[in-house]
Amino acid sequence: MVEERVKDATKILNLLRSMSGYRPHFEIIGNYRLIDDGIQPEATIMLKASGKEMHEADTGAGPVDALAKVLKKSLKSIFPEVDQIKLIDFSSRIFDPGAGTAAGVEVEILFSNGKDAWRVKAFSENICKASFLALVDGFEYGIYISKEAEGK
């Protein structure tokens, strides 16, 4: 069954992060910036990886696409395996629908690198923030499994 082959990366990352020896492969400095004019959204991030700080911007078909592209652009110079990571599916679920536009949102993103598949979930009152958190975890897990396969 295909569903059984999809790893729950959120649970695995939560477990890894609870262990004293785990260090994430990259760190977001500050927060993302998103300019969405409804035509060509632009995302900007700053991150630190392998002792280097990077500041990148990119555009996308929508705000989540812009966020995914800027993360990938920032990470692939240090982690070339990121280039193989693809976003396969995106879904969101609203909590407390009576709250209207202030309702919390859970985002779930399905990723694949061509060999493995994993899903991540994130929650926020802001759908873009939930999407960003899920994207960060999705790329972190993709780098993690790549390093594990290399024995690093």
Backbone torsions as a table, in degrees:
resi	resn	phi	psi	omega
1	MET	NA	133.2	-176.7
2	VAL	-62.5	-43.7	-177.2
3	GLU	-56.7	-34.0	-179.2
4	GLU	-69.5	-22.5	-178.4
5	ARG	-86.4	-7.1	179.8
6	VAL	-89.1	117.1	-178.9
7	LYS	-78.3	145.1	174.6
8	ASP	-88.1	88.1	-175.5
9	ALA	-66.0	-29.4	178.4
10	THR	-61.1	-46.9	179.5
11	LYS	-65.5	-42.5	-178.9
12	ILE	-64.7	-44.9	178.6
13	LEU	-65.1	-38.7	176.8
14	ASN	-61.2	-40.8	177.3
15	LEU	-64.9	-48.7	179.9
16	LEU	-59.1	-42.6	-178.3
17	ARG	-67.5	-20.7	178.3
18	SER	-80.5	-10.9	-178.7
19	MET	-92.7	140.5	-173.7
20	SER	-63.7	-28.8	-176.0
21	GLY	-86.3	-8.1	-175.7
22	TYR	-79.8	131.7	174.3
23	ARG	-126.8	128.1	178.1
24	PRO	-62.6	152.4	-178.2
25	HIS	-74.1	-20.9	177.3
26	PHE	-150.9	162.8	-178.7
27	GLU	-133.8	132.3	175.5
28	ILE	-79.5	129.0	178.0
29	ILE	-96.6	118.5	-177.9
30	GLY	74.4	-125.3	-177.8
31	ASN	-146.7	172.4	175.6
32	TYR	-77.0	161.4	171.3
33	ARG	-123.4	137.6	-177.6
34	LEU	-134.3	124.9	174.2
35	ILE	-114.0	114.6	-177.1
36	ASP	-121.3	102.4	178.8
37	ASP	-91.9	6.0	179.8
38	GLY	83.4	-5.9	-179.8
39	ILE	-117.2	-53.7	-179.5
40	GLN	-139.7	84.2	-179.8
41	PRO	-60.7	145.1	178.2
42	GLU	-125.9	133.6	178.3
43	ALA	-119.3	143.6	178.2
44	THR	-131.2	137.3	175.3
45	ILE	-140.5	159.9	169.5
46	MET	-125.1	133.2	177.6
47	LEU	-142.0	164.0	179.4
48	LYS	-125.0	130.9	178.5
49	ALA	-151.3	135.9	179.0
50	SER	51.2	39.6	177.9
51	GLY	77.7	0.8	-179.7
52	LYS	-107.8	141.0	172.8
53	GLU	-103.4	135.4	-179.6
54	MET	-126.6	143.3	177.4
55	HIS	-129.0	114.0	-174.8
56	GLU	-131.9	158.5	174.1
57	ALA	-138.1	152.1	175.6
58	ASP	-159.9	162.4	178.7
59	THR	-111.9	166.6	179.7
60	GLY	-154.9	176.7	179.6
61	ALA	-69.0	-23.5	177.4
62	GLY	-156.4	177.2	-177.2
63	PRO	-61.4	-39.9	-179.9
64	VAL	-68.5	-38.9	176.7
65	ASP	-62.9	-41.6	178.0
66	ALA	-63.0	-42.5	178.0
67	LEU	-64.1	-42.7	179.2
68	ALA	-64.2	-43.5	-178.9
69	LYS	-64.8	-40.8	-178.3
70	VAL	-70.6	-35.3	175.6
71	LEU	-64.1	-47.7	-179.4
72	LYS	-61.5	-44.7	179.5
73	LYS	-59.0	-42.7	-178.9
74	SER	-68.9	-39.5	-172.0
75	LEU	-84.4	-30.6	-169.1
76	LYS	-70.5	-17.1	176.2
77	SER	-69.5	-30.0	179.1
78	ILE	-99.2	-33.8	-178.7
79	PHE	-121.7	84.4	-177.0
80	PRO	-58.5	-23.2	179.2
81	GLU	-62.7	-20.4	179.2
82	VAL	-61.9	-28.7	-180.0
83	ASP	-61.7	-25.4	-179.8
84	GLN	-84.5	-12.5	-176.4
85	ILE	-79.2	127.4	180.0
86	LYS	-122.5	144.1	172.6
87	LEU	-86.7	121.2	-174.3
88	ILE	-96.3	-39.8	-176.6
89	ASP	-151.2	151.5	179.8
90	PHE	-137.5	131.8	174.8
91	SER	-145.4	157.7	177.7
92	SER	-137.9	154.6	-179.4
93	ARG	-136.1	130.6	-178.5
94	ILE	-91.3	131.9	174.7
95	PHE	-101.0	143.2	-180.0
96	ASP	56.2	63.9	-178.1
97	PRO	-56.2	-22.3	177.8
98	GLY	-68.1	-14.9	-179.1
99	ALA	-80.8	-4.8	178.7
100	GLY	63.4	-133.4	-176.5
101	THR	-72.7	-7.7	177.4
102	ALA	-94.0	4.6	-178.6
103	ALA	-67.5	146.9	174.3
104	GLY	-72.2	152.2	-177.4
105	VAL	-130.0	133.1	171.6
106	GLU	-104.5	128.0	178.9
107	VAL	-108.8	137.2	174.1
108	GLU	-125.0	129.8	179.0
109	ILE	-124.9	134.2	176.4
110	LEU	-101.2	129.3	-178.7
111	PHE	-119.7	159.0	171.7
112	SER	-151.3	150.1	173.4
113	ASN	-112.6	12.9	-178.6
114	GLY	95.3	-21.0	178.0
115	LYS	-116.1	-41.7	-177.1
116	ASP	-117.7	158.5	174.8
117	ALA	-131.9	141.2	179.3
118	TRP	-147.9	156.1	178.4
119	ARG	-123.9	148.3	174.8
120	VAL	-131.2	151.9	177.0
121	LYS	-129.7	147.2	175.1
122	ALA	-148.1	152.9	-176.1
123	PHE	-127.5	141.1	173.5
124	SER	-162.7	167.0	172.0
125	GLU	-79.9	-8.6	-178.0
126	ASN	-118.1	120.0	-175.8
127	ILE	-63.3	-33.7	178.1
128	CYS	-68.8	-40.5	178.4
129	LYS	-65.2	-44.4	177.5
130	ALA	-60.7	-40.5	178.8
131	SER	-64.3	-43.8	179.4
132	PHE	-61.7	-46.3	179.3
133	LEU	-60.6	-40.8	177.9
134	ALA	-66.0	-41.3	178.5
135	LEU	-62.4	-45.0	179.1
136	VAL	-57.8	-47.6	179.6
137	ASP	-65.3	-38.3	179.7
138	GLY	-62.9	-42.8	178.0
139	PHE	-72.1	-38.6	177.2
140	GLU	-58.9	-45.3	-179.7
141	TYR	-66.3	-40.3	177.8
142	GLY	-59.9	-40.8	176.6
143	ILE	-67.8	-42.8	179.7
144	TYR	-57.0	-50.1	-177.3
145	ILE	-68.6	-30.0	176.4
146	SER	-66.3	-44.0	178.5
147	LYS	-67.1	-37.2	177.3
148	GLU	-62.9	-41.3	179.5
149	ALA	-66.0	-31.8	178.3
150	GLU	-81.0	-11.1	-179.1
151	GLY	81.5	22.8	-178.5
152	LYS	-103.0	NA	NA
